């Protein structure tokens, strides 16, 4: 397996784990509470921005290797 495929697989696992933490695990702990939907929307926007930054950093890092 060449390095580029390994980097893409590791990046996919990292991004999937990051999003699953906030989409599945954290809401499961607070299932009894009714969420503040404005805060949820802001959190999702910030998660999207951070996830995009991680993906972009991994992409640029893999191009420069």
Secondary structure, DSSP 8 states (H G I E B T S, - for coil): --HHHHHHHHHHHHHHHHHHIIIIIHHHHTTTS---HHHHHHHHHHHHHHHHHHHHHHHHHHHH-
